[in-house]
């Protein structure tokens, strides 16, 4: 008896951690034409490690439903731009510690070049366009993390203009 496999979710927003090897295996399992899988795993970092304002906790918030829809649109754009087979984006929300995994972008394709480009495109897009809000907690208190000009500039390389970051003098 041949059993119909459940469709693999392209986007998951979750509080629990993810297993990179399991996610890559799931992305490859259904497609014999996959010759490459490229992945990016982002971790919670402390830009002030060991110094004043050291991050003790990062809390991420999102709009359920809206966030997934925005990321699905990003994936559709990547599929239109690049010769790729499949995409998986997992983003964690809630309280996270330094060194915790925060995001996974995995892209499969027949050849590595398109997978690398699509993965980078998706991370640039995700960083600037996905509706997430980050708050860092330090010994000095908590503060919301502002958008960065560098992230808008990274997205501009793909011909997409974003004005999320406020220019500072």
Helices and strands as residue ranges (DSSP letters): E 11-14, H 20-29, E 36-43, E 55-62, H 66-81, E 86-92, E 94-96, E 101-109, H 112-129, E 132-138, E 141-144, H 149-156
